[in-house]
Amino acid sequence: MSLEGFNFSGKRVLVTGASRGIGLGVARGFANARARLSIIGTNEKVHETADQLRAETGADVDGIICDIADRNAVRKAFEDLEPLDALVNNAGYERLTPILDPDDNVETTFKRIVDINILGTYYVTREAVKKMKSGSSIVITASVWGKTGMGGFSAYCATKHANIGFMRSLADELGPHGINVNAVCPGWVKTDAAMRSLSIMADNEGKSEEACLEEILATQAISGLMIPDDVASTYLFLASDYAKNITGQTLNVDRGELIA
């Protein structure tokens, strides 16, 4: 995928949840566009990812270990961070949380999803806006499941609906400060989280993963399973001057899975 036309030279971009999956694809996109990049992850892997991106692209990339659900850890992570031109709130947690699950551990999982996807997004944004000026951008990773529902994934769907509501409220609040806020709603992308969910769905339906995936992809207007790098250009667009007149919007990147 070509990212020609995007130039983030001299701009500082922060991407959360960038050690793998969509976050890594987005971080790679910004690195290729010559951004000065900071990436957040929960463990040492984020430093390995930063090293990998530096070697691949020659970009200025630093890794920060932080559990975004920990308020104090987020505050500390931002202490020495330079002023930001763009924030990509991508970190998220996706697990099965059936309401009929007899195991009370499902409640712990539900709370963890809420803590990361809602509170973590809020904590990071609250610190980031202190380092932003007019012309800066915030992009939040929501999901097409934030516009619909999926049995068994109530916590994830609820938090992604919340992400969209949060984004729209921030767009209204931060617009007068010259900061635009939008959300990307990916469909099915080949990530560890998505493939884990696929396995659960296939098992629940008594089908093979291959058959289940074939049915899912058949609902798309454009065939095929995306990879993380496929969605990167949408984030770069929303963080660029090309999107300076766009705020408060959700942009589906789902190959036409959800058309409404």
Secondary structure as UniProt FT lines:
FT   TURN            4..5
FT   TURN            9..10
FT   STRAND          12..16
FT   HELIX           21..32
FT   TURN            33..34
FT   STRAND          36..41
FT   HELIX           45..57
FT   STRAND          61..65
FT   TURN            68..69
FT   HELIX           71..77
FT   TURN            78..80
FT   STRAND          84..89
FT   TURN            99..100
FT   HELIX           105..114
FT   HELIX           115..120
FT   HELIX           121..128
FT   HELIX           129..131
FT   STRAND          132..141
FT   HELIX           144..146
FT   TURN            151..152
FT   HELIX           154..174
FT   HELIX           175..177
FT   STRAND          180..186
FT   HELIX           192..205
FT   HELIX           209..218
FT   HELIX           228..231
FT   HELIX           232..239
FT   HELIX           241..243
FT   TURN            244..245
FT   STRAND          250..253
FT   TURN            255..256
//
